Amino acid sequence: MTDDPQREPEDEFRDMLRQFLSGDSDIDPSQLAGAAGLPDDPAFIARLMGQLQNAVNRSGDGIDWTVATEQATAVGTQSAVPTSPADAAALEQAFHVAALWLDDVTYVSELTVAPRLLTRAEWARLSMPVWSQLAEPVAESIAESLTTVLREQAPEEMQALIAGASEVMRSVGGTLFAMQLGQVVGQLSTEVVSGGDVGIPLLDDQQAAILPQNVDAFGEGLDIDRDQVQLYLAVRELAHARLFRHARWLRLHLISSIREFAQGITIDTSRLEELTVGFDPANPEQLQEALASGALIPPKSDEQLAALARLETTLALIEGWVDVVTAQATARLPRSGAVAETVRRRRAAGGPAESAFSTLVGLELRPRRLREAAAMWSAVTDAVGAEGRDGLWAHPDIVPTSADIDDPQALVARLTATEPAFDDVDQAIEALLADEGADRPREGLDGSADEGDAPGGDATDGDAPTDGGPSPDAPSSPGR
């Protein structure tokens, strides 16, 4: 520490970090990047050091997520292949046909924004605002835990320095996390085929999109005509986007649920403490293994497990509905079943980048009950038709639950009993009003009361209950 009493501890800490980031230390920056699970590439290392230097000099709250966007778009650009005009025209035509086919099998709202063809870099840039929303709670937890561990482990003479440098540490830690997120999203951009491929609405409201380069990669080795693959994937993407356009509450509900889950994630400070105490800059494998395995994120709490179960149910309902609607709309495609099975297997297995996101944020994006949810939607469609099925998305209170996925026949029984239930209620109300009318002067044919009726009395004939709906035990009618 300096003996200059005029220097603030935060200034001392900034100088220490600047010394390291300028290369004036024994720590190899490439080893630091490797320990964080980032690529050991000279151009990337230079960009990483520059971003960390900016973080040291930056003041203010929050994480600079532009770092993640820049990294993600850089990764997406590396392997980019331009789309030929013929392929672009074929995909645009596929979207046009997909819209017509979906009109025949669904009752959800049409999009008001034309579908887009995106490059990998464009997908990474446009989806990053949602990724950063989902990852921010974990990033804040990591930065807070790192500061806490350093403060607890620092010797007495270093306490003032650590206390004064907490904001700098949070900024540097947040920047490093943002770079990791950018690397993961950039890798995801090489795997996804469309805007809704991971199940959550990553793009702007009602925006459907396809990545032509990745669609071509998806179809390689399938022995299926390219136009059939393109059309099937266009139908899936359009169905996904239309659902979120139709159920306007669904996007906010889903993203809020994910953030609620992520905000409950804490970092295992004891494990982090062990790593910081025994960290050898020349041998970063231990830290890399801890980051890659998710060892810093402790087991989920009961509250988190409950939130995760609700989230998985919502994701399964969305994906199951999309599967059923897509199967109906593409029934005339000769090889639609083969493409559908490829999609299911690919979604169940996930990809390397998706696994990395699961490790980074502690959240798996693939629903485990997809087949059961699809079977439930099929049963509902057979029982009440497409309009009744799609009407269940009108409000969160009438969307099927996990219990409905477990027992679709019970749900079907409630839905098909809806109209008789309303008839019974109507009959009960009429009987009640008839009994009341027998004890009071009758109304005239024009609806006016005979003389002698006392004003302000109980409900007269024709007055319906204020709620106007069924009894609490009667389910709501789908689509109403």
N, C-alpha and C positions, 0 to 999 in steps of 0.2 A: 504494500500500500504506500502511497505517496505521503510525504510529510507536509505537503502544502495544505494548510488549514483552510484555504480559500476554495479548494476543489471539492465538489460534491461527490459523494460515493457513486452516483449514477454516471457522472462524467468519467470516473476511473473505470467503471465497468464497460462503458462504451469504448474506451481506449483499448481495453483488453480484447474486446471482440474485434475491433478494427484491426488490431495486430494479427489476430488469427486469420481474419478474412483476407488480409493483405498478403498472406503467405509467410509471415514472420513468426512461425511457430513450428513445433515438431510434429503437429498433427497434419496428416495428408488429407486434403479435402476430398479426394476420391474415396478414402476409407470412410470418412463421415457419410458420404453419399451412399456407399455400399451398406453401411450399418443401418441406414434409414430405408433400405430397400429401393433406392433410386439408381438409375443406370450409371455405370462407370464409363461415361462418354465425355471426352474433353470439352466439347461444345456445351454439353449439359452442365458439367461441373462449373464452367465459367459463368453460365447463366445463374446457377444456384448461388455461387458466391456473390454475384452482383445483386441478386434479390435479397440475400441475407444482409448485405451491406446497406441496402435501402431500408430494411427493417430496423437496423440499428439506428439509422439516422431519422427514422420516421417516429413521430409522436402522435398520439391519438388513440381512440378506443377501437376495438374490433380488429378483425383480420382483413388484410388486403387480398380479397379473392381474385383480383385481376392476375395475381401470380399463378393461381390454379388455371385460369382461363388460358393464359399464355402458354403454359406448359402443355395443357390438353390439346390445344390447336397445333402446337409444334409436333406433338406425337402423331396426330391425325394427318398432318401434312406430309410426314416422312414417306409414307407408303402410298400416297394418293395416286390414283389412276383416273384420267379424265373420262367422262362418259361420252360416248359417241352420240351424234344427233339421232341415229336410228334407235339406239337403246332408250334415249330420252323420250322419243316419240312413242315407243312401245309402252313404256311405263305410264306415260300420261294417258294413253288410250286404255290401259289396264285400270286406272283409277276411274275413268269414265264408265267403263263397263261394270266395275265393282259397285259404283253408286246405283246403277240401275238394278243390279241383282239384289242389293241390300234393301232397296225400296219394296221389293216383293216379299220380304220375309221379316221386316222389322217395322216398328211404330215409334222409332226414336227420331229425334230432330236431325234434320240435314245440316251439314256444315255451311257456313256462309263465307268461309275462306277456302280458296283453292288449295288442294294438296301440293306439296313441294317435293322436289328432288334435291337431296342434300349431299354435299361431300362429307367426308369424315370430319374435317376440320370445322365445317359449319355446324354439324350435329353437336360436336364438343362445345363450341362456343354458345350455341343456343340453349343447350341443356344445363350448362354450368350454374345458372342462378338457382335451379332447383337442387342440384347436387350440393351446392354450398349451404343451402338451407338445411338439408338433411345432415350434413357433416358438422355444422357449426357447433352444436352442443358438445360433441366429442372433442373437437379442437379446443374449445374453451376449457374442458375438463382436463385435457392433457397439459395445457399451458399452466393451469392453476396447480396441478399436482407437481409438475416439474419445479415450479417456484417454491412450493411448500417443502419438497424434499431437499432442495438446495439450501433453503433457509435452516432447516433442521440439522443438516449435516455440516454446515459451514462452521469453522472455529469461531471463537468469540470475537477475535479481531477482524473477522470478515463479515460479521452480522450487519454492520452499518452499510457495507457495500452491497450486500445481497438485498437488504431492505430497500435501498434507494434504487436498485436496478430492476425491481420486479416488473415494471412496465416494459423495459427493454427486453427482458427475458420472455415475457408473454408475446411480444411482437415477433421476436426471433423464432420462438416455438411455434407460433401460429403460421409464420411464413413457411417453415419447414413442413408443417402438416399440409398447408395449401399446395406445396409442391408435390407432396405425395398424392394428394387427391387429384391434382392435375394429371399426374402420371397414370393413375388408375382410369380416370375418365377418358384420357387419350387412348389408352389401350382398349377400353370399351367401344370407342368409336370405330375400331377395326373389326368388331364382332357383331354389333347390333345391325339388324336389317331395316329397322323402321323406328319412328318416333316413340311408339308404345311398346317396343319389343321387350323391355324389362318389366312391364306391367304397370308402371306408374306414369302419370302424364308429365313428361319432362319438358315438353315444348309449350308454347303459349296455348291458351284456351282455344279449342276447336281447330288446332293445326294438325293435319295429317301429313306425314312425310315418309319417304323411302330413301335409302342409301343405295344407289344403283350398283356401286362397286361391291358392296357387301351382299347384295341380292345375287349377283353373279357368283360370288364365292359360295354362297349357301347352296346354289343349284349344282355346283360341280360334283360329279360322281353320282348323281341321283338317277341318271338315265331317264329323266323326265324332261319333256319339252320346256324350253325356257319360258315360252309365253304362258304355260300353265302355272309354272312357279311364280312368275311375276303377277299373274292375276290373283292367285290364291293369297299371296302376301299383301297385295293391294286391298283385297277384301278384308283381311284381318286388321290391317292398319286403319282402314276407314271405319270399320265397326267399333274399334277401340276409341277412336277420336269422337265418333258420333255419340257413344255412350256418355262420355264426359260432357259433351255439349248438351245432351238431353237431361242428364241428372246434374244440374248446375251446382248442387251442394257437394258432389262426390269428390271433386279435385281438392277442395280445401279440407274436407273431412279426412281424406287419405294422407295428405301431406302433414296435416296437424297431428294425426295419429302417429306417423313416423317420427316427427319431432318430439312428441310426448314420450315415446319410447326412448329416443336417443338422449333426451335430457336426463333420464334416469341412469345413464351409464356413468360410472365412476372409474377412475384409474386406480389400480392396485399400487398404492404408494410404497408398500413394503417391498414389492417386487421391483418397482422402479428404483427404490433406495439401494437394493442389492446391486442393480446394474450400474448405477452411478458410482458406487463405492469401488466396485471391482472392475470398472471399465478400463480396458487396455486399448488405446487408440491404434496400436499396431495389430490388434486381433479383434476386429469388430464383429466377428461371427455371432458371438453370444447376444449382442444387442439386436442384430439383424434377425436372429431366430425368434427373439422375444416379440419383436414387432410383427414378424410375418405370421407367427402362430396365434397372435391375439392374447398372449399370456398376460399382458398388462391390463386387460379388461377382465375383471373378476366375474364369477358366475352371476347369472341374472337373479334379481330379487323376485319375490312372489308377485309384487306389483308389476314388475317388468314382464314376467311370464304371462300374466293376465292380459297386459296391453299387447304383447306379441301375439297371443292367441286371437285377440280381436282383429288385429291387423292382418294376420294370415287369413282369417275368414273373409275379410273384405277383399283382399287380393285374389283369393280363390273364387269368390263370387264374380268378380270382374272378368278374370281369365276364363272361367267356366262359361259365362254368358257369351263372351267373344268366340269361344270354341264352337258352341252350339249354333250361334247365328252364322258363323263362317261356314260350318258344315252344310247348313240349309242353303245358303246363297251359292255355294260352289258345287252343289249336287250334280250339276250338268258337266262339270269338268271330269274327264275320264280318269285322271290320276290324282284327284283331290285327296283321296284317302291316304295315299302314299306320302303326299306333301304334309298332310296333317300329322301323320305319325312321326315324320322327321322333325316337325316343329315341337311335338310333345317330348321327344327324346332329347332334343337339344335344350329345351327349357328345363327338363328335369336334371340334366347333367350340369348345366351352367357352363361358364367359360372361365379362363384364368383371371380375367379382369374382374369378373363378378365375384369370384372368390376373394380377390384382393380387397374389393369394397366391403365384403362381409367382415374381413379381418380388420379393416381400417375403422369401420363404424359399428361393428358388432351386430349387423343386421343382414339376414339373407332375404333376397328379393323374390325368390321363387316360392310360390305357395305350394305346400305339401299336400293339400287336399283338392287339387285341381280336378282330378277325374271324378271324385265324388260330387263336387259342385256342378260339373258339367252334366252328370247324370241327373241331378236334381232339376236343373234348368230344362233338360229334355222332358222329364216327367211333367213339369209345369206347362211346357208348351203343348204337350199332347192333351193335357186336361183342360186348359183354358185358352189356348191359342196364343199367337204371337202378341196380340194386343194386350191380353191379360198379363202375360209374362213381362212385357216391357213396362207395363203400368206399375209394377212393383218397385221400379226405380224412382218413382215420383217423389218419395220422401224417405228419409232415413228410418222413420218409425215403422215402415211397412216392408223394408228390404228383408229378405230371408236371413235367418240367423244360423249359427253353427248347429243348433238343434235341428233346423230344417234340412241342413245338408246331411245330418245323420239319419233323418227320417223323412224323406221326401213325400211319402204317402200321407203322412199326417198333414203336411203343408197342403198337398193337393186336396185332401178332405176339407180343410178349412176354406180353401179358395172356392171349391165347387159348392160348398154349403152357404156361400155368402148371400146369394139371392133369396133362398128360402128363409134364411135368418132375418133378412130385411122384411120379408112378408110377414113373419111371425110378429115382429115388432110393430109393424103397421096395424096388424089386427089387434094387438094388445092395447095400443093407443086408442083405436076406435072404440073398443069395448069400454075403456076407462072413461072416455068422453061421453059415451052413451049413458053410463051409470050416473055421471055427474049431471047430465042434462035431464035425467028423470026426476031429480030432486029440485030443479030450478025452473023458473018460467022459461018457456021455449022461445027461441029467436024467430023473428019473422023470416019470410023467404028471402028478403033482401039483406039479411044479416043483421038488422037492427034489433035490439032487445025490446021485448014488450014492456009496457009501463009497469013500474013497480020493481024493475031490476035495480038492485043496489049497485051504484058505481064502486069501482075499486075492489070488487070481490075477487073470488078465485077465478082461475082460467075458464073462459066460456068455450062453448063448442067451436071447434076449428082451431083453437090455440094449440100449437105444437110445443113440445118441450123446447127449451132454449137451445139445446145443442143440436136438435134436429137430426141426430145420427142414431146409430144402433146402440144397443146396450154395451157396457164395457166388455162383455164376454164375446160379442160379435166382432169378427175381424173386418178390417176395411176392405172394400171391394177393389181389386186391382184395376188400375187405370182410371179410377175415379178422382 
